[in-house]
């Protein structure tokens, strides 16, 4: 009876653990997409753009100079750079390329690139091309630090991306340095370019929410219907506000 009771207890604990384990790890199924569609468009901003404050450079000014404020980068035609477009509500689609490695470098006291998008299971290679110490402190949306790495000149560190959500990255030595990585369970994400343009490809037919996120402008969502082997154009327009700032 004792052994039977022990087995039942272990089984009960296993069931409880499975029930409480994050289901998000298993909510996306990788399939072969037939007649995949393309979603493309642009993210723009209307109105008078606010003047961004200069970053407060307080250390190593001989190296940390001319660091741009990238919290609102607007290019030709009012296109918004560094906006992340993601497909929400997709449960089946193209496979995630698990061996893909994204690079995040420290160059002249600035994280480069400023914004990236990646998938769960991929990696980020942290680099330091500066002659001074930097740190890479990554905090997910729940404010729990996932990694905090000290990078001496020339050092690299490879870290996995294991949780979906927005990752905010800061340097604890140089507080003006900030970067972002939007992590999704699927590969349907894109970062807008200097013209504000983006593209998602090989999208299965279905009805989804298309979401755009920007660190200063906020978020927008649009309900879309994707049909097989077609191209769907979806634009987003934010309105500039005097209160928009870093």
PyMOL commands that set and color helices and strands:
alter all, ss='L'
color gray80, all
select helices_A, chain A and resi 2-20+23-26+76-78
alter helices_A, ss='H'
color red, helices_A
select strands_A, chain A and resi 29-30+37-46+73-74+80-81+84-88+92-93+101-106+111-112+115-119+123-127+134-139+145-151+156-160+165-170+178-184+189-191+197-203+206-214+218-226+231-233+236-239
alter strands_A, ss='S'
color yellow, strands_A
deselect
rebuild
show_as cartoon
